Amino acid sequence: MASLQTLRDRRDALEDAISSGVLSISVDGQTTTFASIAERVAVLNRINSEIAACTGQANKRPVVATINIGGGV
């Protein structure tokens, strides 16, 4: 497993790439190119899980609620 700082650097670079639409990131001289936004998000989730494991924190998942107002069942 990578060091905590390396994981944080990767996460930051990946978040920047996602927000700007860039397909490639470079961290510590290593460049990675992603095929899609879904792939970038999946890797970001995995990195966040690894960071949570390194820091002893539970991996908090967002809770999403849906509400159907009117119009049937």
C-alpha positions as CSV (number, residue, x, y, z in Angstrom):
1,M,0.0,0.0,0.0
2,A,1.2,3.5,-0.8
3,S,2.0,6.0,2.0
4,L,-0.7,8.2,3.4
5,Q,0.8,11.3,1.7
6,T,1.0,9.6,-1.7
7,L,-2.6,8.5,-1.4
8,R,-3.6,12.1,-0.5
9,D,-1.6,13.4,-3.4
10,R,-3.3,10.9,-5.8
11,R,-6.7,11.8,-4.5
12,D,-6.1,15.5,-4.9
13,A,-4.8,15.1,-8.4
14,L,-7.7,12.9,-9.3
15,E,-10.3,15.3,-7.9
16,D,-8.7,18.1,-9.9
17,A,-8.8,15.9,-13.0
18,I,-12.5,15.0,-12.5
19,S,-13.5,18.6,-11.9
20,S,-11.6,19.9,-15.0
21,G,-12.4,17.0,-17.3
22,V,-8.8,15.9,-17.7
23,L,-8.2,12.2,-18.6
24,S,-4.6,11.9,-17.3
25,I,-3.0,12.6,-13.9
26,S,0.7,12.6,-12.9
27,V,1.8,12.0,-9.3
28,D,5.5,11.4,-8.4
29,G,6.5,11.1,-12.0
30,Q,3.9,8.4,-12.7
31,T,1.2,9.2,-15.3
32,T,-2.1,7.4,-15.4
33,T,-4.7,7.9,-18.2
34,F,-8.4,7.0,-17.5
35,A,-11.0,6.0,-20.1
36,S,-14.0,7.5,-18.5
37,I,-15.5,9.5,-15.6
38,A,-16.8,6.3,-14.2
39,E,-13.3,4.9,-14.0
40,R,-12.0,8.0,-12.4
41,V,-14.8,8.0,-9.8
42,A,-14.2,4.3,-9.0
43,V,-10.5,4.9,-8.5
44,L,-11.3,7.9,-6.3
45,N,-13.6,5.8,-4.1
46,R,-10.9,3.1,-3.8
47,I,-8.3,5.7,-2.8
48,N,-10.7,7.2,-0.2
49,S,-11.2,3.8,1.2
50,E,-7.4,3.2,1.5
51,I,-7.0,6.6,3.2
52,A,-9.8,5.7,5.7
53,A,-8.0,2.4,6.4
54,C,-4.7,4.2,7.0
55,T,-6.2,6.7,9.3
56,G,-8.4,4.3,11.2
57,Q,-11.6,6.0,10.2
58,A,-14.7,4.2,8.9
59,N,-15.3,4.7,5.2
60,K,-18.3,7.0,5.3
61,R,-20.7,6.4,2.4
62,P,-23.2,9.1,1.3
63,V,-26.8,8.4,2.1
64,V,-29.2,9.1,-0.8
65,A,-32.9,9.4,-0.3
66,T,-35.5,9.5,-3.1
67,I,-39.0,10.8,-2.8
68,N,-41.8,10.2,-5.2
69,I,-44.3,13.0,-5.0
70,G,-47.7,12.2,-6.6
71,G,-48.3,10.5,-9.9
72,G,-48.7,6.9,-8.9
73,V,-47.0,4.2,-6.9
